[in-house]
Amino acid sequence: MSSMKQWEPPKVPCKSEMEVDNITNLPEHVIDKILSHLSLRDAVRTSVLSSKWRYKWNTLPHLVFDNQSVLVSSQDQTLVKNKLVHIVDHVLLLHSGPIQKFKLSHRDLQGVSDIDKWILFLSRGALKEFVLEIWKGHRYKLPSSIYFCQNLIHLELFNCLLRPPATFAGFKNLKSIDLQHITMDQNAFEYLISSCPLLERLTLMNFDGFTNLNIHAPNLLFFDIGGVFANVNFQDTFQLAVVSIGLYSNMGFDRNLPFGSASNLIKFFGHLPRIQRLEVQSYFLKYLTAGKVPRRLPTPCIELSFLSLRINFSDLDESLAALCLLRSSPNLHELEMLARPEEQNAARVSANIVEEGYENCPFNQLRFVKIAGISGLRQELNFIKFLLANSPVLEKMTVKPSSTDGGWELLKELMKELLRFCRASVQAQIIYLDP
């Protein structure tokens, strides 16, 4: 009798095999989307999923080497440097396709010569975004090859030294620059800004090598600066809408400008007709008081809706400068005033605002006011009283003292006095916040 082959049921794939198969058969655009949301480290690890995934990571257009992407746990700085260099070298060696974004920002990163060769490699492609943050050591001098990346749209540098070569003709496609803790000379800075015709966003923090901020940028929309400087001049910045500016040093500059010179207030706002949001930080309001403070600006800030001022209420000129801005902003919607209490004792005491002839000054669009850092001085209370009496549509005023150093009894008296002030708006709320 012939032997018959025993019937076997069809093999059912196990759950893990089915999951792998589903991952393998994902459409290309879905795989690309998944990889774009992973850190570089995790993207590389997907190469073990299947043969289809093995080389997908090396076509990533965005390469980010940061603390999340590169895990280095060692106290040996030489070992850390060597591992970082090896990882970047390995990724760039295996990468194929265009690199649109390159970010190098690791807490243990120092300026090493290997960065020069990476930038040279990137400059030969179509790089659009470049971010370099050197967190340790001296300023890293950028190689000349960075200035040949003519496809750049965004440039972000931290702790770098910039010395553009004489042949540098600007970044013709650059729209955003973020420079922090950088060094460059006056002429190089001015040329860099003016030779980027499409520049829309400029961030500048903690810089040295230049003190005059001459900003010529016809398409600039956003300007954020903080540092020590002598002057700021806008030229052809008629599109600028958002400005945050902080002068970090109270340099004791002369407020008496040469005869015939326009005041700093008038010069500053002369090229800002489209300003919508303004933050005056640190000591910059004091800078604006140089020269004769006008009652109002020659051209009102029609579009200004948000104003934040760091102010010494005990300084008459600063109070008058603040009032000038308020009177020149007919559509102001929100006001924030932060006191500088550290100067209160040294400054000259301001007169009563009403006595200065500012009593008829309605703020017809002002709805929200925030005042913080006050200590209960009469000058501060006069300003609050003035705002309440001249804001007919005010909805909410928030008041927060600087501390409880004067005792809770003093704060209670402050709160009682605030509640007694007359209000032009019947719906205005005064909200007192504990320090």
Buried (B, 14 or more C-beta within 10 A) or exposed (E): EEEEEEEEEEEEEEEEEEEBEEBEEBEEEEBBEBBEEBBBBEBBEBBEBBEEBEEBBBEBBBBBBBBEBBEBEEEEEEEBBBBBBEBBEEBBEEBEEEBBBBBBBBEBBBBBEBBBBBBBBBBEBEBBBBBBBBBEEEBBBBBBBBBBBBBBBBBBBBBBBBBBEEEBEBBEBBBBBBBBBBBBBEEBBBBBBBBBEBBBBBBBBBBEBBEEBBBBBBBBBBBBBBBBBEBBBBBBBEBBBBBBBBBBEBEEBEBEBEEEEBBBBBBBBBBBBBBBBBBBBBBBBBBBBBBBBBEBBEEBBEBBBBBBBBBBBBBBBBBBBBBBBBBBBBBBBBBBBBBBBEBBEEBEEBEEBEEBEBEEBBBEBBBBBBBBBBBBBEBBBBBBBBBBBBBBBBEBBBBBBBEEEBEEEBBEEBBEEBEEBEBBBEEBEBEBEEE
